[in-house]
Amino acid sequence: MAVPKKRVSKQRKRKRRTHYKARETTLATCSRTGDPAVRHRVCPTSGMYRGKVIYEVDDK
């Protein structure tokens, strides 16, 4: 089993991890309401996904 011979410093560890970044979520516009919604998810304002009603939304 491989064991590190020397301890990895905080700076070296952080330099290696600089490339691991969270991506910004991609938004698309709802075809029915025009509101921004997360891609490949049901639109929270209209309740539709790919032209089909998934759930009914109360208008309040």
Summary of the structure (lengths in Angstrom):
residues: 60
radius of gyration: 22.3
end to end distance: 62.1
largest distance: 64.2
contacts: 85
relative contact order: 0.13
helix: 17%
strand: 17%
